[in-house]
Amino acid sequence: MEFSLKTHWRFIEWGKTLQVNLVRTAVTGVLFSIMLILFGDLPLSEGLLMIVVSPFVLLGIILTLILLSKMGIPFVNLLLLAPMLYLAIGDIFVYLLKSKFPQLVPADEFKPFNFAALFFVFKIPSEGNGN
């Protein structure tokens, strides 16, 4: 079955979903900040600011692009490729972080490479209550 937010809304664990996506964007932001500080011309103070701000800015951009896509604006899905690739680079490090500190990335099926703008964590329906 294809994922639909309308259909799967009640099965999403929103706190864990937010946590996983913040960790993904933060780790990737740290990697890019380090690269820009070491190999680019980004001053240290701006690199540290980028580490703090980038998770929230990137999640805002992703959510805005997804909303515009759902509104039917053409070619917005192509713009989502940039954040997907950006996050995919950091996913291997998030995967390694999860292996050492599983409580930081509360997702059972997190892989070393997740080609997705947002990663959703779902509740497992219990068998006795009809969910």
ZAKE-477106 format. One line per field, with one value per atom (N, C-alpha, C): atom name; x, y, z; residue number from 1. Coordinates in steps of 0.02 Angstrom, whole numbers, plus 50000, padded with zeros to 5 digits. Layout:
% ZAKE-477106
at c(CA | ...)
x c(X | ...)
y c(Y | ...)
z c(Z | ...)
i c(NUM | ...)
% end
This chain:
% ZAKE-477106
at c(N | CA | C | N | CA | C | N | CA | C | N | CA | C | N | CA | C | N | CA | C | N | CA | C | N | CA | C | N | CA | C | N | CA | C | N | CA | C | N | CA | C | N | CA | C | N | CA | C | N | CA | C | N | CA | C | N | CA | C | N | CA | C | N | CA | C | N | CA | C | N | CA | C | N | CA | C | N | CA | C | N | CA | C | N | CA | C | N | CA | C | N | CA | C | N | CA | C | N | CA | C | N | CA | C | N | CA | C | N | CA | C | N | CA | C | N | CA | C | N | CA | C | N | CA | C | N | CA | C | N | CA | C | N | CA | C | N | CA | C | N | CA | C | N | CA | C | N | CA | C | N | CA | C | N | CA | C | N | CA | C | N | CA | C | N | CA | C | N | CA | C | N | CA | C | N | CA | C | N | CA | C | N | CA | C | N | CA | C | N | CA | C | N | CA | C | N | CA | C | N | CA | C | N | CA | C | N | CA | C | N | CA | C | N | CA | C | N | CA | C | N | CA | C | N | CA | C | N | CA | C | N | CA | C | N | CA | C | N | CA | C | N | CA | C | N | CA | C | N | CA | C | N | CA | C | N | CA | C | N | CA | C | N | CA | C | N | CA | C | N | CA | C | N | CA | C | N | CA | C | N | CA | C | N | CA | C | N | CA | C | N | CA | C | N | CA | C | N | CA | C | N | CA | C | N | CA | C | N | CA | C | N | CA | C | N | CA | C | N | CA | C | N | CA | C | N | CA | C | N | CA | C | N | CA | C | N | CA | C | N | CA | C | N | CA | C | N | CA | C | N | CA | C | N | CA | C | N | CA | C | N | CA | C | N | CA | C | N | CA | C | N | CA | C | N | CA | C | N | CA | C | N | CA | C | N | CA | C | N | CA | C | N | CA | C | N | CA | C | N | CA | C | N | CA | C | N | CA | C | N | CA | C | N | CA | C | N | CA | C | N | CA | C | N | CA | C | N | CA | C | N | CA | C | N | CA | C | N | CA | C | N | CA | C | N | CA | C | N | CA | C | N | CA | C | N | CA | C)
x c(50042 | 50000 | 50045 | 50028 | 50066 | 50050 | 50101 | 50093 | 50049 | 50001 | 49959 | 49952 | 49968 | 49964 | 49893 | 49845 | 49774 | 49756 | 49780 | 49763 | 49804 | 49868 | 49913 | 49925 | 49889 | 49898 | 49899 | 49851 | 49845 | 49898 | 49935 | 49988 | 50057 | 50062 | 50127 | 50142 | 50201 | 50224 | 50259 | 50224 | 50247 | 50310 | 50314 | 50374 | 50436 | 50431 | 50489 | 50505 | 50453 | 50464 | 50502 | 50482 | 50517 | 50589 | 50598 | 50665 | 50711 | 50688 | 50729 | 50747 | 50699 | 50712 | 50757 | 50751 | 50797 | 50868 | 50875 | 50942 | 50972 | 50932 | 50957 | 50982 | 50942 | 50961 | 51020 | 51021 | 51076 | 51143 | 51143 | 51205 | 51229 | 51184 | 51204 | 51228 | 51196 | 51218 | 51287 | 51302 | 51369 | 51421 | 51405 | 51453 | 51468 | 51415 | 51426 | 51460 | 51444 | 51477 | 51552 | 51569 | 51640 | 51675 | 51643 | 51674 | 51683 | 51633 | 51638 | 51689 | 51696 | 51746 | 51816 | 51826 | 51892 | 51913 | 51867 | 51886 | 51857 | 51813 | 51784 | 51807 | 51769 | 51789 | 51738 | 51704 | 51655 | 51690 | 51679 | 51710 | 51681 | 51719 | 51699 | 51633 | 51625 | 51564 | 51502 | 51508 | 51451 | 51439 | 51492 | 51485 | 51449 | 51465 | 51430 | 51357 | 51343 | 51274 | 51236 | 51269 | 51238 | 51219 | 51261 | 51246 | 51182 | 51172 | 51113 | 51050 | 51056 | 50998 | 50976 | 51024 | 51008 | 50954 | 50950 | 50896 | 50827 | 50815 | 50749 | 50735 | 50785 | 50776 | 50763 | 50802 | 50793 | 50726 | 50704 | 50638 | 50583 | 50591 | 50542 | 50539 | 50597 | 50599 | 50565 | 50581 | 50553 | 50477 | 50452 | 50380 | 50344 | 50375 | 50346 | 50343 | 50397 | 50397 | 50346 | 50339 | 50289 | 50219 | 50205 | 50140 | 50126 | 50176 | 50166 | 50155 | 50189 | 50179 | 50108 | 50083 | 50015 | 49963 | 49981 | 49935 | 49933 | 49977 | 49976 | 50021 | 50066 | 50112 | 50163 | 50170 | 50213 | 50287 | 50323 | 50396 | 50423 | 50379 | 50403 | 50438 | 50415 | 50447 | 50521 | 50536 | 50607 | 50649 | 50619 | 50655 | 50668 | 50627 | 50637 | 50698 | 50723 | 50782 | 50843 | 50850 | 50908 | 50910 | 50855 | 50859 | 50865 | 50836 | 50842 | 50915 | 50949 | 51020 | 51062 | 51046 | 51082 | 51076 | 51016 | 51006 | 51033 | 51031 | 51056 | 51131 | 51167 | 51239 | 51251 | 51209 | 51218 | 51188 | 51146 | 51112 | 51160 | 51216 | 51263 | 51290 | 51301 | 51325 | 51270 | 51208 | 51152 | 51143 | 51152 | 51148 | 51201 | 51262 | 51316 | 51301 | 51274 | 51254 | 51200 | 51152 | 51098 | 51126 | 51178 | 51206 | 51238 | 51265 | 51296 | 51246 | 51200 | 51152 | 51082 | 51050 | 50985 | 50930 | 50936 | 50884 | 50883 | 50938 | 50940 | 50902 | 50899 | 50864 | 50813 | 50754 | 50704 | 50665 | 50700 | 50668 | 50697 | 50655 | 50678 | 50706 | 50678 | 50698 | 50740 | 50780 | 50824 | 50882 | 50893 | 50946 | 51004 | 51061 | 51118 | 51105 | 51057 | 51040 | 50964 | 50935 | 50862 | 50849 | 50828 | 50816 | 50745 | 50737 | 50672 | 50683 | 50640 | 50646 | 50627 | 50574 | 50552 | 50551 | 50570 | 50569 | 50514 | 50465 | 50410 | 50421 | 50404 | 50406 | 50334 | 50317 | 50248 | 50239 | 50179 | 50161 | 50146 | 50161 | 50143 | 50076 | 50022 | 49957 | 49957 | 49928 | 49922 | 49867 | 49873 | 49828 | 49759 | 49752 | 49688 | 49640 | 49660 | 49616 | 49586 | 49595 | 49563 | 49598 | 49658 | 49695 | 49733)
y c(49942 | 50000 | 50062 | 50110 | 50172 | 50216 | 50252 | 50295 | 50355 | 50368 | 50427 | 50456 | 50519 | 50551 | 50548 | 50557 | 50555 | 50486 | 50433 | 50365 | 50342 | 50360 | 50333 | 50381 | 50436 | 50488 | 50460 | 50416 | 50392 | 50342 | 50316 | 50268 | 50299 | 50364 | 50398 | 50417 | 50401 | 50424 | 50490 | 50545 | 50611 | 50633 | 50617 | 50636 | 50602 | 50537 | 50500 | 50520 | 50535 | 50558 | 50624 | 50670 | 50734 | 50724 | 50680 | 50667 | 50639 | 50590 | 50559 | 50612 | 50652 | 50702 | 50758 | 50777 | 50827 | 50800 | 50737 | 50706 | 50702 | 50681 | 50677 | 50744 | 50796 | 50862 | 50891 | 50877 | 50903 | 50870 | 50804 | 50769 | 50792 | 50798 | 50820 | 50893 | 50934 | 51003 | 51008 | 50964 | 50963 | 50943 | 50892 | 50870 | 50926 | 50958 | 51010 | 51071 | 51087 | 51144 | 51130 | 51070 | 51052 | 51057 | 51031 | 51034 | 51107 | 51149 | 51219 | 51257 | 51240 | 51274 | 51252 | 51187 | 51161 | 51176 | 51167 | 51171 | 51232 | 51268 | 51327 | 51389 | 51441 | 51503 | 51524 | 51475 | 51489 | 51501 | 51559 | 51570 | 51522 | 51509 | 51462 | 51482 | 51546 | 51569 | 51556 | 51567 | 51554 | 51479 | 51440 | 51367 | 51340 | 51366 | 51344 | 51365 | 51425 | 51448 | 51404 | 51385 | 51342 | 51274 | 51248 | 51184 | 51189 | 51245 | 51253 | 51267 | 51308 | 51332 | 51284 | 51250 | 51211 | 51157 | 51122 | 51072 | 51102 | 51159 | 51190 | 51221 | 51252 | 51282 | 51228 | 51174 | 51121 | 51087 | 51073 | 51043 | 51090 | 51155 | 51203 | 51204 | 51201 | 51199 | 51135 | 51078 | 51015 | 51016 | 51037 | 51038 | 51086 | 51143 | 51190 | 51160 | 51128 | 51097 | 51041 | 51001 | 50947 | 50977 | 51030 | 51063 | 51091 | 51124 | 51150 | 51094 | 51038 | 50981 | 50954 | 50949 | 50924 | 50972 | 51036 | 51086 | 51082 | 51041 | 51030 | 51076 | 51111 | 51155 | 51112 | 51121 | 51077 | 51085 | 51030 | 51026 | 51037 | 51044 | 51053 | 50989 | 50932 | 50869 | 50867 | 50899 | 50902 | 50942 | 50994 | 51033 | 50993 | 50943 | 50900 | 50855 | 50847 | 50805 | 50832 | 50899 | 50929 | 50912 | 50923 | 50903 | 50828 | 50788 | 50716 | 50694 | 50721 | 50704 | 50730 | 50790 | 50820 | 50775 | 50751 | 50709 | 50639 | 50614 | 50546 | 50541 | 50595 | 50595 | 50585 | 50615 | 50609 | 50546 | 50510 | 50452 | 50397 | 50388 | 50336 | 50352 | 50416 | 50435 | 50430 | 50444 | 50435 | 50361 | 50319 | 50246 | 50222 | 50248 | 50230 | 50256 | 50316 | 50344 | 50302 | 50279 | 50237 | 50171 | 50144 | 50080 | 50088 | 50147 | 50160 | 50187 | 50230 | 50263 | 50256 | 50197 | 50185 | 50232 | 50259 | 50304 | 50371 | 50389 | 50451 | 50447 | 50387 | 50376 | 50320 | 50338 | 50287 | 50261 | 50231 | 50203 | 50134 | 50084 | 50015 | 50002 | 50033 | 50017 | 50072 | 50107 | 50158 | 50124 | 50142 | 50110 | 50159 | 50135 | 50180 | 50230 | 50216 | 50261 | 50263 | 50320 | 50330 | 50387 | 50370 | 50422 | 50449 | 50488 | 50518 | 50586 | 50633 | 50698 | 50696 | 50658 | 50649 | 50574 | 50558 | 50488 | 50483 | 50440 | 50431 | 50369 | 50375 | 50319 | 50301 | 50237 | 50215 | 50173 | 50179 | 50135 | 50067 | 50016 | 49949 | 49934 | 49925 | 49913 | 49849 | 49854 | 49794 | 49750 | 49686 | 49638 | 49635 | 49652 | 49643 | 49701 | 49760 | 49817 | 49840 | 49804 | 49820 | 49874 | 49896 | 49946 | 49915)
z c(50000 | 50000 | 50000 | 49960 | 49956 | 50016 | 50040 | 50098 | 50081 | 50124 | 50119 | 50189 | 50196 | 50262 | 50289 | 50245 | 50266 | 50294 | 50261 | 50282 | 50342 | 50344 | 50395 | 50454 | 50456 | 50507 | 50578 | 50594 | 50663 | 50682 | 50634 | 50649 | 50656 | 50644 | 50648 | 50719 | 50743 | 50809 | 50798 | 50810 | 50791 | 50829 | 50893 | 50932 | 50906 | 50894 | 50867 | 50796 | 50756 | 50688 | 50688 | 50731 | 50736 | 50759 | 50809 | 50835 | 50781 | 50744 | 50691 | 50638 | 50618 | 50566 | 50590 | 50653 | 50681 | 50686 | 50706 | 50709 | 50639 | 50590 | 50521 | 50496 | 50505 | 50481 | 50521 | 50586 | 50627 | 50608 | 50601 | 50583 | 50515 | 50467 | 50401 | 50403 | 50444 | 50452 | 50482 | 50530 | 50560 | 50507 | 50468 | 50416 | 50366 | 50341 | 50292 | 50323 | 50385 | 50417 | 50425 | 50446 | 50453 | 50386 | 50333 | 50267 | 50244 | 50256 | 50235 | 50276 | 50340 | 50382 | 50361 | 50350 | 50334 | 50262 | 50215 | 50145 | 50108 | 50141 | 50109 | 50146 | 50138 | 50171 | 50224 | 50255 | 50306 | 50373 | 50404 | 50470 | 50522 | 50573 | 50626 | 50658 | 50673 | 50706 | 50663 | 50598 | 50553 | 50545 | 50546 | 50543 | 50603 | 50662 | 50723 | 50722 | 50697 | 50690 | 50641 | 50587 | 50537 | 50567 | 50612 | 50645 | 50685 | 50719 | 50762 | 50722 | 50670 | 50633 | 50577 | 50546 | 50486 | 50495 | 50552 | 50556 | 50549 | 50580 | 50578 | 50510 | 50481 | 50415 | 50362 | 50365 | 50316 | 50323 | 50384 | 50393 | 50369 | 50381 | 50356 | 50280 | 50248 | 50174 | 50148 | 50179 | 50156 | 50164 | 50222 | 50234 | 50186 | 50172 | 50124 | 50054 | 50032 | 49966 | 49961 | 50013 | 50013 | 50008 | 50046 | 50044 | 49974 | 49944 | 49876 | 49826 | 49836 | 49792 | 49797 | 49859 | 49870 | 49841 | 49835 | 49807 | 49731 | 49702 | 49630 | 49590 | 49623 | 49588 | 49551 | 49485 | 49446 | 49463 | 49457 | 49463 | 49533 | 49583 | 49652 | 49676 | 49653 | 49673 | 49652 | 49596 | 49575 | 49625 | 49654 | 49705 | 49768 | 49781 | 49840 | 49833 | 49773 | 49763 | 49800 | 49802 | 49836 | 49910 | 49949 | 50019 | 50029 | 49984 | 49990 | 49983 | 49934 | 49924 | 49982 | 50005 | 50062 | 50123 | 50138 | 50197 | 50187 | 50126 | 50113 | 50128 | 50119 | 50133 | 50208 | 50250 | 50322 | 50352 | 50314 | 50341 | 50365 | 50331 | 50353 | 50422 | 50437 | 50502 | 50555 | 50536 | 50581 | 50596 | 50546 | 50556 | 50605 | 50598 | 50644 | 50714 | 50718 | 50783 | 50816 | 50775 | 50801 | 50828 | 50797 | 50822 | 50890 | 50905 | 50970 | 51022 | 50999 | 51043 | 51014 | 51021 | 50989 | 51012 | 51072 | 51097 | 51059 | 51026 | 50988 | 50922 | 50894 | 50830 | 50841 | 50867 | 50884 | 50824 | 50777 | 50718 | 50705 | 50705 | 50697 | 50628 | 50577 | 50508 | 50476 | 50515 | 50487 | 50452 | 50389 | 50349 | 50339 | 50316 | 50304 | 50248 | 50205 | 50151 | 50144 | 50161 | 50156 | 50109 | 50049 | 49999 | 50009 | 50062 | 50078 | 50111 | 50096 | 50126 | 50200 | 50215 | 50284 | 50300 | 50360 | 50383 | 50436 | 50425 | 50472 | 50515 | 50579 | 50625 | 50641 | 50632 | 50640 | 50703 | 50732 | 50787 | 50759 | 50797 | 50777 | 50811 | 50771 | 50801 | 50842 | 50902 | 50943 | 50916 | 50926 | 50893 | 50925 | 50988 | 51021 | 51018 | 50997 | 51001 | 50935 | 50882 | 50818 | 50778 | 50797 | 50758 | 50701)
i c(1 | 1 | 1 | 2 | 2 | 2 | 3 | 3 | 3 | 4 | 4 | 4 | 5 | 5 | 5 | 6 | 6 | 6 | 7 | 7 | 7 | 8 | 8 | 8 | 9 | 9 | 9 | 10 | 10 | 10 | 11 | 11 | 11 | 12 | 12 | 12 | 13 | 13 | 13 | 14 | 14 | 14 | 15 | 15 | 15 | 16 | 16 | 16 | 17 | 17 | 17 | 18 | 18 | 18 | 19 | 19 | 19 | 20 | 20 | 20 | 21 | 21 | 21 | 22 | 22 | 22 | 23 | 23 | 23 | 24 | 24 | 24 | 25 | 25 | 25 | 26 | 26 | 26 | 27 | 27 | 27 | 28 | 28 | 28 | 29 | 29 | 29 | 30 | 30 | 30 | 31 | 31 | 31 | 32 | 32 | 32 | 33 | 33 | 33 | 34 | 34 | 34 | 35 | 35 | 35 | 36 | 36 | 36 | 37 | 37 | 37 | 38 | 38 | 38 | 39 | 39 | 39 | 40 | 40 | 40 | 41 | 41 | 41 | 42 | 42 | 42 | 43 | 43 | 43 | 44 | 44 | 44 | 45 | 45 | 45 | 46 | 46 | 46 | 47 | 47 | 47 | 48 | 48 | 48 | 49 | 49 | 49 | 50 | 50 | 50 | 51 | 51 | 51 | 52 | 52 | 52 | 53 | 53 | 53 | 54 | 54 | 54 | 55 | 55 | 55 | 56 | 56 | 56 | 57 | 57 | 57 | 58 | 58 | 58 | 59 | 59 | 59 | 60 | 60 | 60 | 61 | 61 | 61 | 62 | 62 | 62 | 63 | 63 | 63 | 64 | 64 | 64 | 65 | 65 | 65 | 66 | 66 | 66 | 67 | 67 | 67 | 68 | 68 | 68 | 69 | 69 | 69 | 70 | 70 | 70 | 71 | 71 | 71 | 72 | 72 | 72 | 73 | 73 | 73 | 74 | 74 | 74 | 75 | 75 | 75 | 76 | 76 | 76 | 77 | 77 | 77 | 78 | 78 | 78 | 79 | 79 | 79 | 80 | 80 | 80 | 81 | 81 | 81 | 82 | 82 | 82 | 83 | 83 | 83 | 84 | 84 | 84 | 85 | 85 | 85 | 86 | 86 | 86 | 87 | 87 | 87 | 88 | 88 | 88 | 89 | 89 | 89 | 90 | 90 | 90 | 91 | 91 | 91 | 92 | 92 | 92 | 93 | 93 | 93 | 94 | 94 | 94 | 95 | 95 | 95 | 96 | 96 | 96 | 97 | 97 | 97 | 98 | 98 | 98 | 99 | 99 | 99 | 100 | 100 | 100 | 101 | 101 | 101 | 102 | 102 | 102 | 103 | 103 | 103 | 104 | 104 | 104 | 105 | 105 | 105 | 106 | 106 | 106 | 107 | 107 | 107 | 108 | 108 | 108 | 109 | 109 | 109 | 110 | 110 | 110 | 111 | 111 | 111 | 112 | 112 | 112 | 113 | 113 | 113 | 114 | 114 | 114 | 115 | 115 | 115 | 116 | 116 | 116 | 117 | 117 | 117 | 118 | 118 | 118 | 119 | 119 | 119 | 120 | 120 | 120 | 121 | 121 | 121 | 122 | 122 | 122 | 123 | 123 | 123 | 124 | 124 | 124 | 125 | 125 | 125 | 126 | 126 | 126 | 127 | 127 | 127 | 128 | 128 | 128 | 129 | 129 | 129 | 130 | 130 | 130 | 131 | 131 | 131)
% end
